[in-house]
Amino acid sequence: MYNRNTPTPSGEIYGAQSRRTKKQSFVLWRELIPAYLAPAIMAGIGGIITADKVLQVRALITIGGSSLLIAFCMGLWLRTRRPRNQWFVRAPRLLVTLVFAIGGALFGLLAAWGITTLLPFLLPNNPYLWLGQIGFDFPISSAIACMTMSWRWRVTLSK
């Protein structure tokens, strides 16, 4: 029987707790979904608005694919980080997200430069029509993927 004099937590009375009190862990496959969909949907909408069929295809392949690859690599790296006394655990979430976005854009730029430089050198007889576009696709999608992953990772630490 319920005793009025004994304080009881509200979770015991109502049988449920708030969703905010429940700590949510960083599950990589669940975090990869928005990291792929965010740049792919944004580029796809841009392709629909401008009626550019090539951009619609690039949204699914180079933009979404490179975003997924970068988010997967970054997610694996973030999962191995122990939240001890590291700068990206102590710093404000917005600053960490901005730093990872700039780092992702620079990495995407480096990857695009490497691919456009080395691929024609390694396979000179094949024409690569899509090669001119990855100089823009890779840095933007890498920055969006790094922003998404770092923001969602930091949310799991701060709860």
Order of alpha helices (4+ residues) and beta strands (2+ residues): alpha-alpha-alpha-alpha-alpha-alpha-alpha
